[in-house]
Amino acid sequence: MTAAPFAPGGTAVRRDVAYGRVWSAMPYTVLADDGATLTLTARPGTETLAPAGWTAAARAGGDAARLGCIEDLAAGRWELDRWTWRDTVVLSRFTAGAPFSVHRFLTPDGRPLRWYVNFERPYRRTAIGIDTFDLFLDLVITPDLSAYEWKDEDEYAHARRLGVVDEATHRWMGRARDLALAQLLDCTGPFAPDPAAWELPPTGPLPALPATTLSTPAEEG
């Protein structure tokens, strides 16, 4: 049974799920949901879950620690740690069947910082939000959409070496990259002119992760 759309102002949790386990989880506030496109926002102070190796790398820095997280993933031996979202407001758009989600980062007072394309598996709706899986590679775009650069290509390459990204997924990613660039250069899809859709939302209570966050897809039924 398909999950019903989420009500504006409610909470939707985006989870990365790998090998039947939760790899990360972040609660968002719902801005709009038409059953296909889900528009969400998160603010500084939001409590999330992330792999402990990633949180350690984020605190300490360093490529070796960052790439070690992918080795933990390949071995299926990660633990989760709490992480607090900080510094920026993010507006996020997830579209059914799309091979990526699109995010706009702003300062807390509404100054645009960057666009971000996160390549990931098309989402699956759950009772608490959506499940997907981040495929490491990202596209970072200037606020005016005039320039871009690829990010975390080293993580993607390491995931390929370890078999986390297999050859079929790599070919699929090539098509996803082409689609994202075509939409960006043509100003279509999420990049079509629509300022109201990407404005700083009003403030409100921070969303929280529900007690069922770590339930596996099988346990959710």
Phi, psi and chi 1 to 4 in degrees:
 res  aa     phi    psi   chi1   chi2   chi3   chi4
   1 MET       -  132.4 -177.7  174.3   63.8      -
   2 THR   -74.0  133.5  -57.9      -      -      -
   3 ALA   -66.8  144.2      -      -      -      -
   4 ALA   -70.5  153.9      -      -      -      -
   5 PRO   -56.7  152.5  -24.4   34.4      -      -
   6 PHE   -88.1  142.0  -64.1   96.9      -      -
   7 ALA   -77.6  140.3      -      -      -      -
   8 PRO   -54.6  137.5  -26.1   36.0      -      -
   9 GLY    91.2  -14.8      -      -      -      -
  10 GLY   -81.6 -174.6      -      -      -      -
  11 THR  -109.8  136.4  -63.2      -      -      -
  12 ALA  -130.3  131.2      -      -      -      -
  13 VAL  -101.4  124.1  178.9      -      -      -
  14 ARG   -92.1  122.3  178.8 -153.0 -175.5  -83.4
  15 ARG  -118.3  141.5  -57.0 -170.2  -54.3 -177.7
  16 ASP   -93.2  128.2  -74.1  -63.5      -      -
  17 VAL  -123.4  126.7  176.2      -      -      -
  18 ALA  -134.8  133.9      -      -      -      -
  19 TYR    53.8   35.7  -50.5  121.8      -      -
  20 GLY    78.2    9.6      -      -      -      -
  21 ARG  -127.6  154.9  -66.8  178.0   55.2 -159.5
  22 VAL   -77.5  127.0  175.2      -      -      -
  23 TRP   -97.9  -32.3  168.8 -107.2      -      -
  24 SER  -158.6  160.2   74.4      -      -      -
  25 ALA  -152.7  133.1      -      -      -      -
  26 MET  -139.7  126.1 -179.0  166.9  176.5      -
  27 PRO   -85.0  140.1   32.5  -32.9      -      -
  28 TYR  -124.1  159.3  -70.8   80.3      -      -
  29 THR   -91.6  132.6  -60.9      -      -      -
  30 VAL   -78.1  128.7  177.8      -      -      -
  31 LEU   -97.9  -41.9  -63.2  177.4      -      -
  32 ALA  -160.2  151.0      -      -      -      -
  33 ASP  -156.2  113.5 -177.1   11.2      -      -
  34 ASP  -102.1   11.8   63.8    6.6      -      -
  35 GLY    95.7  -18.0      -      -      -      -
  36 ALA  -120.9  -50.9      -      -      -      -
  37 THR  -103.8  125.5  -61.4      -      -      -
  38 LEU  -113.3  120.2 -175.7   58.7      -      -
  39 THR  -110.4  123.9  -55.3      -      -      -
  40 LEU  -129.9  164.9  -50.8  174.0      -      -
  41 THR  -143.2  151.5 -173.7      -      -      -
  42 ALA  -138.0  149.0      -      -      -      -
  43 ARG  -124.6  161.5  -70.3 -178.0  170.7  -85.6
  44 PRO   -55.4  141.3  -26.5   35.2      -      -
  45 GLY   101.1   -9.9      -      -      -      -
  46 THR   -70.0  129.3  -59.9      -      -      -
  47 GLU   -87.6  128.8  -66.9  -68.0  -35.5      -
  48 THR  -127.3  175.2   75.6      -      -      -
  49 LEU  -121.0  137.7  -70.9  172.8      -      -
  50 ALA  -145.8  160.3      -      -      -      -
  51 PRO   -57.1  137.8  -22.3   33.3      -      -
  52 ALA   -60.2  -33.1      -      -      -      -
  53 GLY   -63.9  -36.8      -      -      -      -
  54 TRP   -69.4  -44.0 -177.6   91.1      -      -
  55 THR   -64.1  -37.3   60.1      -      -      -
  56 ALA   -64.7  -41.2      -      -      -      -
  57 ALA   -66.2  -39.1      -      -      -      -
  58 ALA   -64.5  -34.9      -      -      -      -
  59 ARG   -77.3  -36.6  -66.4  178.8 -178.6  116.8
  60 ALA   -97.7  -26.7      -      -      -      -
  61 GLY    78.4  170.9      -      -      -      -
  62 GLY   109.3  131.5      -      -      -      -
  63 ASP   -66.9  -35.4  -72.3  -16.7      -      -
  64 ALA   -62.5  -43.0      -      -      -      -
  65 ALA   -66.2  -37.7      -      -      -      -
  66 ARG   -65.2  -46.1 -151.8  164.1   38.1   85.0
  67 LEU   -70.5  -26.3  -63.7  178.3      -      -
  68 GLY   -63.4  -27.6      -      -      -      -
  69 CYS   -62.0  -36.9  -63.5      -      -      -
  70 ILE   -70.3  -33.9  -56.5  174.2      -      -
  71 GLU   -64.8  -39.2  -65.1  168.1    9.8      -
  72 ASP   -61.3  -42.1  -68.6  -16.2      -      -
  73 LEU   -62.0  -47.3  171.6   63.3      -      -
  74 ALA   -61.3  -33.2      -      -      -      -
  75 ALA   -86.5   -9.6      -      -      -      -
  76 GLY    67.1   34.4      -      -      -      -
  77 ARG  -122.8   29.5   60.1  170.5 -177.7 -113.5
  78 TRP   -84.9  155.4   69.5   87.9      -      -
  79 GLU  -119.1  157.3  -60.8  -65.4  -27.0      -
  80 LEU  -101.5  149.5  -67.3  176.4      -      -
  81 ASP  -134.4  154.8 -173.5   18.4      -      -
  82 ARG   -80.8  140.9  -66.1 -160.4  173.3  -89.0
  83 TRP  -139.5  136.2  177.4  -99.5      -      -
  84 THR  -100.4  122.6  -58.2      -      -      -
  85 TRP   -63.3  136.7 -174.5  -98.6      -      -
  86 ARG  -142.1  161.4   57.8 -166.0 -173.3 -170.8
  87 ASP    76.8  -40.1  -58.0  -30.5      -      -
  88 THR  -127.9  156.3   61.1      -      -      -
  89 VAL   -95.5  137.1  176.1      -      -      -
  90 VAL  -122.6  134.5   59.8      -      -      -
  91 LEU  -106.9  127.5  -59.7  174.2      -      -
  92 SER  -127.2  139.1  -58.9      -      -      -
  93 ARG  -125.3  121.7 -178.1  175.7  -66.7 -179.3
  94 PHE  -115.4  124.9  -60.4   86.4      -      -
  95 THR  -117.1  132.5  -59.0      -      -      -
  96 ALA   -55.9  132.4      -      -      -      -
  97 GLY    81.4   -9.2      -      -      -      -
  98 ALA   -77.8  145.6      -      -      -      -
  99 PRO   -87.1   10.9   32.3  -35.0      -      -
 100 PHE  -158.7  158.7   51.1   78.5      -      -
 101 SER  -112.0  159.8   55.0      -      -      -
 102 VAL  -122.8  135.9  176.8      -      -      -
 103 HIS  -132.0  142.0  -49.2  -96.5      -      -
 104 ARG  -118.8  124.5 -165.5 -179.5 -165.8 -159.3
 105 PHE   -99.9  135.8  -70.5   84.9      -      -
 106 LEU  -134.0  157.9  -53.2   97.1      -      -
 107 THR   -70.8  161.7   62.0      -      -      -
 108 PRO   -58.5  -21.5  -30.0   38.3      -      -
 109 ASP   -96.5    8.6   60.9   -0.8      -      -
 110 GLY    99.6    7.9      -      -      -      -
 111 ARG   -80.1  124.6 -179.8  170.8   57.4   86.7
 112 PRO   -64.7  136.8  -20.4   33.6      -      -
 113 LEU  -110.6  -47.9  -64.9  172.4      -      -
 114 ARG  -172.9  161.4   59.6 -168.9  174.4  -84.3
 115 TRP  -102.0  155.8  -65.1   81.3      -      -
 116 TYR  -145.5  123.7 -155.3   91.9      -      -
 117 VAL  -104.5  119.7  176.8      -      -      -
 118 ASN  -105.4  111.9 -166.1   71.6      -      -
 119 PHE   -78.5  130.4  -68.0   88.5      -      -
 120 GLU  -161.2  167.2   60.7 -162.4   22.3      -
 121 ARG   -65.8  143.8  -66.2  -68.1 -172.5 -173.0
 122 PRO   -53.8  139.5  -27.8   36.8      -      -
 123 TYR   -72.9  156.1   74.4   68.8      -      -
 124 ARG  -119.9  128.3 -177.7 -177.0   73.0   87.4
 125 ARG   -73.7  144.6  -75.2 -178.9  178.7 -102.3
 126 THR  -129.3  178.2   71.2      -      -      -
 127 ALA   -65.4  -24.7      -      -      -      -
 128 ILE  -110.1   -4.9   63.2  169.7      -      -
 129 GLY   162.9 -125.0      -      -      -      -
 130 ILE  -138.0  146.3   55.4  173.6      -      -
 131 ASP  -112.6  139.5  -75.7   -3.8      -      -
 132 THR  -152.0 -166.8  179.2      -      -      -
 133 PHE  -151.1  124.7 -174.7   71.6      -      -
 134 ASP   -68.5  129.1 -174.0  -24.7      -      -
 135 LEU  -101.9   26.1  -69.8  167.7      -      -
 136 PHE    78.1  -43.6  -51.9  101.9      -      -
 137 LEU   -78.1  142.1 -172.2   67.1      -      -
 138 ASP  -136.6  156.3  -55.2  -65.6      -      -
 139 LEU  -119.6  120.9 -176.7   63.7      -      -
 140 VAL  -107.3  130.3 -177.3      -      -      -
 141 ILE  -126.8  142.2  -52.6  164.4      -      -
 142 THR   -65.9  158.2   55.8      -      -      -
 143 PRO   -56.5  -32.3  -27.3   35.9      -      -
 144 ASP   -92.5    8.6   63.3   -2.4      -      -
 145 LEU    65.9   18.6  -56.4  178.5      -      -
 146 SER   -90.0  -16.1   64.5      -      -      -
 147 ALA  -150.9  157.2      -      -      -      -
 148 TYR  -149.5  164.0   64.9   85.4      -      -
 149 GLU  -149.1  150.7   63.9  178.4   -7.5      -
 150 TRP   -83.0  143.7  -65.0  101.4      -      -
 151 LYS  -127.3  145.1  179.6  177.4  178.5  -68.3
 152 ASP    64.6   34.7  -65.0  -24.9      -      -
 153 GLU   -64.8  -29.4  -70.1 -176.9  -66.3      -
 154 ASP   -67.4  -38.8   58.0  -20.6      -      -
 155 GLU   -65.1  -41.2  -69.9 -172.6   13.4      -
 156 TYR   -62.9  -44.5 -178.4   76.8      -      -
 157 ALA   -62.7  -39.4      -      -      -      -
 158 HIS   -67.1  -39.8 -162.3   50.4      -      -
 159 ALA   -62.5  -35.0      -      -      -      -
 160 ARG   -67.4  -44.0  -74.6 -158.6   70.7 -159.7
 161 ARG   -60.8  -36.1  -75.2 -167.5  -66.6  -90.3
 162 LEU   -86.1   -4.3  -65.5  173.1      -      -
 163 GLY    84.0    4.1      -      -      -      -
 164 VAL   -66.5  -36.5  176.2      -      -      -
 165 VAL  -108.8  107.4  174.2      -      -      -
 166 ASP   -84.3  178.9   60.2   19.3      -      -
 167 GLU   -64.7  -39.2 -172.1   59.3   32.5      -
 168 ALA   -63.7  -41.3      -      -      -      -
 169 THR   -66.3  -37.0  -59.2      -      -      -
 170 HIS   -63.0  -41.6  178.9   59.8      -      -
 171 ARG   -65.8  -41.2  -67.8 -166.0  -62.2  -89.9
 172 TRP   -59.9  -39.9 -179.6   85.7      -      -
 173 MET   -65.2  -34.5  -82.5  -73.6  -71.3      -
 174 GLY   -60.5  -42.5      -      -      -      -
 175 ARG   -67.8  -36.2  -63.9 -170.6  -67.0  -88.1
 176 ALA   -65.3  -41.2      -      -      -      -
 177 ARG   -62.3  -44.0  -68.8  173.3   68.9  152.1
 178 ASP   -61.6  -41.2  -69.6  -15.3      -      -
 179 LEU   -65.2  -44.7  175.3   61.0      -      -
 180 ALA   -61.3  -44.2      -      -      -      -
 181 LEU   -66.5  -39.2  -75.5  178.6      -      -
 182 ALA   -62.6  -44.1      -      -      -      -
 183 GLN   -65.8  -38.8  -69.3 -175.4  -16.3      -
 184 LEU   -64.5  -49.6  171.4   61.9      -      -
 185 LEU   -69.3  -29.1  -62.5  175.9      -      -
 186 ASP   -92.3   -4.3  -64.9  -19.6      -      -
 187 CYS    54.3   51.6  -66.9      -      -      -
 188 THR  -121.5  177.3   57.0      -      -      -
 189 GLY    59.2 -133.6      -      -      -      -
 190 PRO   -66.5  -13.9   23.7  -33.7      -      -
 191 PHE   -97.5    4.6  -54.6  111.0      -      -
 192 ALA   -65.7  145.4      -      -      -      -
 193 PRO   -58.2  116.2  -23.7   34.2      -      -
 194 ASP  -164.5   69.1 -173.3    7.3      -      -
 195 PRO   -55.3  -37.0  -22.8   33.4      -      -
 196 ALA   -63.0  -29.0      -      -      -      -
 197 ALA   -71.8  -17.0      -      -      -      -
 198 TRP  -122.5   21.6  -63.7  100.9      -      -
 199 GLU   -77.3  157.3  -70.5  178.4  -10.4      -
 200 LEU   -60.9  122.3 -174.8   71.7      -      -
 201 PRO   -76.2  161.6   28.7  -34.7      -      -
 202 PRO   -64.8  154.2   22.7  -33.1      -      -
 203 THR   -74.0  160.1   57.9      -      -      -
 204 GLY  -170.4 -175.7      -      -      -      -
 205 PRO   -61.9  144.7  -15.4   26.7      -      -
 206 LEU   -73.3  138.2  -66.8  176.8      -      -
 207 PRO   -72.3  157.6   29.7  -35.3      -      -
 208 ALA  -128.4  152.2      -      -      -      -
 209 LEU   -70.9  131.7  -68.2  169.7      -      -
 210 PRO   -75.3  167.3   27.7  -34.0      -      -
 211 ALA   -63.6  -23.2      -      -      -      -
 212 THR   -89.8   10.5   56.2      -      -      -
 213 THR   -54.5  -40.2  -65.9      -      -      -
 214 LEU   -91.1    4.1  -63.8 -176.8      -      -
 215 SER   -63.5  136.5  -62.8      -      -      -
 216 THR   -77.9  161.0   65.1      -      -      -
 217 PRO   -53.9  -38.6  -28.5   35.8      -      -
 218 ALA   -64.9  -40.3      -      -      -      -
 219 GLU   -68.7  -28.6  -70.4  169.5  -20.7      -
 220 GLU   -73.5  -18.0  -68.8  167.7   -1.9      -
 221 GLY    77.1      -      -      -      -      -
